[in-house]
Amino acid sequence: MTADPYQKLRVEYVQALHQSPTQIIVALSGGGTLMLGDLLTVPGGSRTLIEAVVPYSSESLNDYIGRVPEQYCCSRTARNLAMAAFYRARNVLRSGVLRTRGYVNPERVSPRTVDVSHEIEDITESAIVRSFKMIEPDDANEIDLYQHVIAIGCTASLVTDREKKGEYRVHIAVQTLQRTIQFSLGLQKDTRTRWEEERLVADLILNAIETARKQETEPFSLPVPHVWENGDDCCPVFVKGLADECPLCENIPLKLKPGETVQMKQTVGSPLLVDLFFGKLGAVLWTPAGSQHSIAYKDIVAAPFNPCAEYTRAIFPGSFSPIHEGHQEMIHIAEHRLQEKAVLEISVQNVAKPPVDYIELEQRLEQICSANPKQAVWLTQTPLFVRKAELFRGATFIVGADTLKRFANLRFYQDNVHNLHEILRTIATYDCRFLVFARQSKNGLESLESLEMPDMLRSLCDDVAPSVFTMNISSSDFRRQESP
């Protein structure tokens, strides 16, 4: 093998990286592992690399991201890996701070002690076993810990020893405190050896790291929690106009073949959104005009959360990935039934899955806006119904029978109905109820009448008769039809 003409460039770049405050955490599946050698064969790697994992088998990748993806080699899965890695870095860095303060960090909790909210039909059993406790910052400066963290997720489909029907391709995602960036590259078949493809992927990752570092040029500042009284004074959730201003920093030449092009996309979160994901904000009300209300964690406990009653009486939790006509019909029926404005709620954190990345969240909100330009959405940090009830006191939660069935499953409460009763009493104390829609599933028709549940939960529920509406559409079915 001839000498690599770009090795000197790699060494010089990694040396500069090790001298910078940048910290890197990576999750690589299908390719790109040569970049680990690039980082660790140059002295100083312990200052830069937090952790590297290679969830190579499908089972390992499922476990790492907490779900079974519709496609393993696609941009969405790469973003899942990057966000899971960023969240892992957050746990590691915060654990170090807590230890210096003399605290033991109880990160993990038994999955049988939490109620389960919505949209977990694709969750893996292993992910349930490793459920994470939600991290709630207790230090206004904690967010500074993550300012120089760059998380990398990579999925690749490269040369192999078996017949491969699909295209050779690589998807790389970068997650930082303020932005999600994705890079996608299709490769010509049968024009490179496996080593050459691996080298190309590794160089693309190094260039992606430098691209993210160059983007983080402005000093980061946190927003002051504030309530906006009208649409004319809204705060943006995303920083607009930057999607096309993310050229790849090609420090290491990639030597692409004719027709091969790196496709890039990025979404930048405003300080408001960053503080929702990683700081002290517990909820942000989004409308197509921008964010109108926000609430800090301390205010959730200090006083009933009701900055604007019209947005907190009928709450429809879900992932809405994507929103579809079934959701729209449920909204219409619920508003007529409750005589209240139905507001969607998306929790950016989940019980056992990494937080939603910025690109994914922006896409969901754009789809919601296209379906209904007047639809309001709460973005929250509350994946559990007991926390939703604390946040939206006096609300009626619009749910499908399948969601209620999961919520009532005793395996999440140490198989002890009294643990479920404790959560139900808390929900009842906050004067919250459930409006339940029938759902057609693989097990047949599920409705409030057909479900087995404690009487205490049934007393908190009202139903929409199956003859009025039955949900028979799944967002996951729509996602499976999507191309990478």
C-alpha positions in Angstrom: 0.0 0.0 0.0 1.4 3.4 -1.0 1.9 6.0 1.7 -1.1 8.1 2.5 -0.5 11.7 1.3 -3.0 13.1 3.8 -1.7 11.5 7.0 0.4 14.5 7.9 -2.7 16.7 7.6 -4.7 14.4 9.9 -1.9 14.4 12.5 -1.7 18.2 12.4 -5.4 18.6 12.7 -5.7 16.1 15.6 -2.9 17.8 17.4 -4.7 21.1 17.2 -7.9 19.4 18.3 -6.2 18.0 21.4 -5.0 21.5 22.3 -8.6 23.0 22.0 -11.4 22.8 24.6 -13.4 20.5 22.3 -14.6 17.3 23.8 -15.9 14.5 21.5 -18.1 11.5 22.0 -18.8 9.1 19.2 -21.2 6.3 18.3 -20.2 4.5 15.1 -22.2 1.8 13.3 -21.2 0.3 10.0 -18.0 2.3 9.4 -15.8 5.2 10.4 -13.8 3.5 13.2 -10.4 4.6 11.6 -11.1 8.0 13.1 -10.6 6.6 16.5 -7.1 5.6 15.6 -6.6 9.1 14.2 -7.6 10.6 17.6 -5.8 8.1 19.9 -2.5 7.6 18.1 -1.7 11.3 18.6 -0.8 12.1 22.2 -3.5 14.0 24.2 -6.5 12.0 23.2 -7.8 11.7 26.8 -8.4 15.5 26.8 -10.5 15.2 23.7 -12.3 11.9 23.6 -15.0 11.3 26.3 -16.1 7.9 25.0 -16.4 5.9 21.8 -18.9 3.1 21.2 -19.4 0.8 18.2 -23.0 -0.6 18.3 -22.3 -2.7 15.2 -25.0 -5.3 15.4 -28.7 -4.4 14.9 -29.4 -5.5 18.5 -26.6 -3.3 19.9 -27.8 -0.3 17.9 -31.4 -0.9 19.0 -30.2 -0.9 22.6 -28.1 2.2 22.2 -30.8 4.4 20.7 -33.6 2.8 22.6 -35.8 1.8 19.7 -35.9 -0.3 16.6 -35.4 2.1 13.7 -37.3 1.9 10.5 -34.0 1.9 8.6 -30.6 1.3 10.1 -28.5 3.2 7.6 -30.3 6.6 7.3 -29.9 10.1 8.5 -32.5 9.8 11.2 -30.7 6.8 12.8 -27.4 8.7 12.6 -29.1 11.6 14.4 -30.5 9.2 17.1 -27.0 8.0 17.7 -25.6 11.5 17.9 -28.2 12.7 20.4 -27.9 9.5 22.5 -24.1 10.1 22.6 -24.6 13.8 23.6 -27.0 12.7 26.4 -24.4 10.1 27.5 -21.7 12.9 27.6 -24.1 15.0 29.6 -24.5 12.2 32.2 -20.7 11.6 32.4 -19.8 15.2 32.8 -22.5 15.9 35.3 -21.5 12.8 37.3 -18.0 14.2 37.6 -19.3 17.5 38.9 -21.6 15.8 41.4 -18.8 13.7 42.7 -16.6 16.7 43.3 -19.5 18.1 45.4 -19.7 14.9 47.4 -22.9 13.6 45.8 -23.6 10.1 44.6 -25.3 10.3 41.2 -28.3 8.0 41.0 -28.6 8.1 37.3 -30.5 4.9 36.7 -33.8 3.9 38.2 -35.8 0.7 37.9 -38.2 0.9 34.9 -40.9 -0.6 37.1 -41.1 2.6 39.1 -42.2 5.0 36.3 -45.4 5.4 34.4 -45.1 5.1 30.7 -46.5 7.9 28.5 -47.1 7.9 24.7 -45.5 6.6 21.5 -43.4 3.7 22.7 -44.7 1.1 20.3 -41.3 0.8 18.7 -39.3 0.8 22.0 -36.9 -2.1 22.7 -37.2 -4.3 25.7 -33.6 -3.7 26.6 -34.3 0.1 26.5 -37.0 -0.3 29.0 -34.6 -2.2 31.3 -32.1 0.7 31.1 -34.6 3.5 31.6 -33.0 6.8 32.6 -34.0 9.2 35.3 -34.7 12.6 33.8 -31.9 15.0 34.6 -33.0 18.3 36.1 -30.3 20.9 36.4 -29.8 22.5 39.8 -27.1 24.9 38.8 -27.6 27.7 36.3 -24.1 27.3 35.1 -24.4 23.5 34.5 -25.1 24.1 30.8 -21.6 25.5 30.4 -20.3 21.9 30.9 -21.6 20.9 27.5 -20.7 24.0 25.5 -17.6 22.4 23.9 -19.1 18.9 23.5 -19.5 17.5 20.0 -21.4 14.2 19.7 -21.0 12.2 16.5 -23.4 9.5 15.2 -22.5 7.5 12.1 -24.3 4.8 10.1 -22.7 3.4 7.0 -23.4 0.7 4.4 -20.1 -0.2 2.8 -18.3 -3.0 0.9 -19.0 -6.3 2.5 -18.4 -10.0 1.9 -22.1 -10.7 1.0 -24.3 -9.4 -1.7 -25.8 -6.0 -1.0 -28.8 -4.8 -2.8 -28.9 -1.2 -1.6 -26.6 1.7 -2.3 -23.3 2.2 -0.6 -23.8 5.2 1.6 -22.9 7.0 4.8 -24.8 9.3 7.1 -23.1 11.3 9.8 -24.8 13.4 12.4 -23.3 16.0 14.7 -25.1 17.1 17.8 -23.9 20.1 19.9 -25.5 22.2 22.5 -27.0 24.6 19.9 -27.3 22.7 16.6 -27.9 19.4 14.8 -26.0 18.9 11.5 -26.3 15.9 9.2 -24.1 14.9 6.3 -25.1 12.2 3.7 -22.9 10.8 1.0 -23.8 8.2 -1.6 -20.8 6.1 -2.8 -20.2 4.6 -6.2 -20.2 0.8 -6.0 -17.2 -1.3 -6.8 -14.8 1.6 -7.1 -13.0 1.4 -3.7 -11.8 -1.3 -1.4 -13.3 -1.6 2.0 -10.3 0.1 3.6 -10.6 3.0 1.1 -14.3 3.4 2.0 -13.5 3.3 5.7 -10.8 5.9 5.3 -13.2 8.1 3.4 -15.8 7.8 6.1 -13.3 8.5 8.8 -12.0 11.7 7.0 -15.6 12.8 6.5 -16.1 12.5 10.3 -13.0 14.5 11.0 -14.2 17.2 8.6 -17.7 17.1 10.2 -16.1 17.7 13.6 -14.2 20.7 12.3 -17.4 22.0 10.5 -19.2 22.0 13.9 -16.3 23.7 15.6 -16.2 26.5 13.1 -20.0 27.0 13.4 -19.8 27.6 17.2 -18.3 31.0 16.9 -20.8 33.3 18.7 -20.8 33.4 22.5 -23.7 31.5 24.0 -26.1 33.2 26.2 -29.1 31.9 28.1 -32.6 33.5 27.9 -34.3 35.0 30.8 -37.6 33.0 31.4 -40.3 35.3 30.2 -43.9 35.2 29.3 -44.8 36.7 25.9 -48.3 38.2 26.0 -49.0 38.5 22.2 -47.9 37.1 18.9 -46.1 40.3 18.0 -43.5 39.8 20.7 -42.7 36.1 20.1 -39.4 34.6 20.6 -38.1 32.3 17.8 -37.5 28.6 18.6 -35.1 28.1 15.8 -32.4 30.4 14.4 -33.6 30.8 10.8 -31.5 31.4 7.7 -28.6 29.1 8.7 -29.8 25.8 7.0 -27.7 26.5 3.9 -24.8 28.3 5.6 -23.0 25.1 6.7 -20.3 24.3 4.1 -18.2 21.3 4.9 -14.8 22.2 6.2 -12.7 19.9 4.1 -9.5 20.0 6.1 -8.8 16.5 4.9 -9.4 16.1 1.1 -12.1 13.5 0.4 -11.2 12.5 -3.1 -14.8 12.0 -4.2 -15.7 10.3 -7.4 -17.7 12.0 -10.2 -21.3 12.4 -9.1 -20.5 11.9 -5.4 -21.6 14.9 -3.3 -21.9 15.5 0.4 -25.4 16.6 1.2 -25.7 18.7 4.4 -28.5 20.1 6.5 -28.5 21.8 9.9 -31.0 23.2 12.3 -29.9 25.7 15.0 -31.8 26.1 18.2 -32.3 29.5 19.8 -31.1 29.9 23.4 -34.7 29.4 24.4 -34.8 25.9 22.8 -31.4 25.0 24.1 -32.5 25.9 27.6 -35.6 23.7 27.1 -33.4 20.8 26.1 -30.5 21.2 28.5 -31.3 24.0 30.9 -33.9 25.2 33.3 -37.0 25.6 31.1 -39.6 22.9 31.6 -42.0 23.9 28.8 -42.3 26.3 25.8 -45.5 27.1 23.9 -44.8 27.1 20.2 -47.1 28.5 17.5 -46.4 29.2 13.9 -45.6 32.8 14.8 -43.0 31.7 17.4 -42.9 30.9 21.1 -45.5 32.7 23.2 -45.0 31.3 26.7 -42.2 29.5 28.6 -42.0 28.1 32.1 -39.0 27.4 34.4 -38.6 24.2 36.4 -38.9 26.1 39.7 -42.2 27.6 38.7 -43.7 24.1 38.0 -43.3 23.4 41.7 -43.8 26.8 43.1 -47.3 27.5 41.6 -49.9 26.0 39.4 -48.8 26.3 35.8 -51.4 28.2 33.9 -50.0 31.2 32.1 -52.8 31.1 29.6 -55.9 29.0 30.3 -56.9 28.5 26.7 -53.7 26.6 26.0 -53.8 24.3 29.0 -57.2 22.8 29.3 -57.1 20.1 26.5 -53.7 18.6 26.0 -52.9 16.0 23.2 -49.6 14.3 24.0 -47.7 12.4 21.3 -44.7 12.3 19.1 -46.6 13.3 15.9 -43.9 11.9 13.7 -45.7 12.6 11.5 -49.0 14.2 12.3 -51.8 12.6 10.2 -55.5 12.8 9.4 -56.3 10.5 12.4 -54.7 13.0 14.8 -56.6 15.8 13.1 -59.9 14.1 13.5 -59.2 13.4 17.2 -58.4 17.1 17.7 -61.7 18.1 16.0 -63.8 15.7 18.1 -62.0 16.6 21.3 -62.5 20.3 20.8 -66.2 19.8 20.1 -66.6 17.5 23.1 -64.6 19.6 25.6 -65.4 23.0 24.2 -61.7 23.9 24.6 -58.8 24.5 22.3 -56.8 21.3 21.8 -53.1 21.9 22.1 -50.5 19.3 21.0 -47.7 18.4 23.4 -44.3 16.9 22.4 -41.9 15.9 25.1 -38.4 16.5 23.8 -37.2 13.9 26.4 -38.4 10.4 26.5 -38.4 7.7 29.2 -35.8 5.4 27.5 -35.0 7.1 24.2 -32.6 10.0 23.5 -34.1 13.4 23.3 -35.5 14.5 19.9 -32.8 16.3 17.9 -33.3 19.8 16.5 -33.7 18.7 12.8 -36.4 16.1 13.8 -38.2 18.6 16.0 -38.2 21.3 13.3 -39.5 18.8 10.7 -42.4 17.8 13.0 -43.4 21.4 13.7 -43.3 22.2 10.0 -45.6 19.3 9.3 -47.9 20.3 12.0 -48.0 23.9 10.7 -48.7 22.6 7.2 -51.6 20.5 8.4 -53.0 23.3 10.5 -51.4 26.8 10.4 -53.1 27.8 13.6 -52.1 24.7 15.7 -50.3 25.4 19.0 -47.8 22.9 20.4 -46.4 22.6 23.9 -42.7 21.5 23.8 -42.0 20.0 27.2 -39.6 18.0 29.3 -42.4 15.8 30.7 -42.6 12.3 29.2 -44.5 10.9 32.2 -48.2 11.6 32.8 -47.7 12.4 36.5 -45.4 15.2 35.4 -47.8 16.3 32.7 -50.5 16.6 35.3 -48.2 18.7 37.5 -47.5 20.9 34.6 -51.0 21.2 33.1 -53.2 21.3 36.1 -56.9 20.9 35.4 -56.2 19.5 31.9 -57.9 16.8 30.0 -55.4 14.6 28.2 -56.5 13.3 24.8 -55.2 9.7 24.4 -55.7 6.6 22.4 -56.8 3.4 24.2 -53.4 1.9 23.4 -51.7 4.7 25.3 -54.0 4.2 28.3 -53.3 0.5 28.2 -49.6 1.0 28.4 -50.0 3.6 31.2 -52.1 1.0 33.2 -49.6 -1.9 32.7 -48.5 -3.0 36.1 -45.1 -4.2 35.0 -44.1 -0.5 35.1 -45.1 -0.3 38.7 -43.3 -3.3 40.2 -46.4 -5.3 39.5 -48.1 -3.6 42.4 -51.4 -1.8 41.8 -50.7 0.4 44.9 -47.8 2.0 43.1 -50.1 2.9 40.2 -52.7 4.1 42.6 -50.2 6.6 44.1 -49.6 8.1 40.6 -53.3 8.2 40.0 -54.0 10.0 43.2 -51.4 12.6 42.2 -53.1 13.1 38.8 -56.5 13.4 40.5 -55.1 15.9 43.0 -54.1 18.1 40.0 -57.7 17.7 38.7 -56.7 16.0 35.4 -58.7 13.6 33.4 -58.3 11.4 30.2 -60.5 11.5 27.1 -60.0 8.1 25.5 -60.3 7.3 21.8 -60.7 3.7 20.6 -57.8 2.2 18.6 -57.8 -0.6 16.1 -54.6 -2.6 16.7 -53.2 -6.0 15.7 -55.1 -7.4 18.7 -58.4 -6.0 17.5 -60.5 -3.1 18.7 -59.3 -1.5 22.0 -61.5 0.9 23.8 -62.1 2.2 27.3 -64.8 -0.3 27.7 -62.6 -3.3 26.7 -59.5 -2.4 28.7 -58.7 -3.9 32.0 -57.6 -1.3 34.5 -58.1 -0.3 38.1 -61.4 1.4 39.0 -59.4 4.4 40.2 -58.1 5.0 36.7 -61.4 4.3 35.0 -63.0 7.0 37.2 -60.6 9.5 35.7 -61.6 8.6 32.1 -64.2 9.6 29.6 -64.5 7.9 26.3 -65.3 8.7 22.7 -67.5 5.9 21.4 -65.9 3.6 18.8 -68.9 4.4 16.6 -67.9 8.1 16.6 -64.2 7.5 15.8 -61.7 4.7 15.9 -58.0 5.4 15.2 -56.6 2.9 12.7 -53.6 4.8 11.4 -50.1 4.7 12.9 -47.4 7.3 12.6 -44.8 4.5 12.6 -46.4 3.0 9.4 -45.9 6.4 7.7 -42.3 6.5 8.8 -41.6 3.0 7.5 -42.7 4.2 4.0 -40.1 7.0 4.1 -36.9 6.8 2.1 -33.5 7.4 3.9 
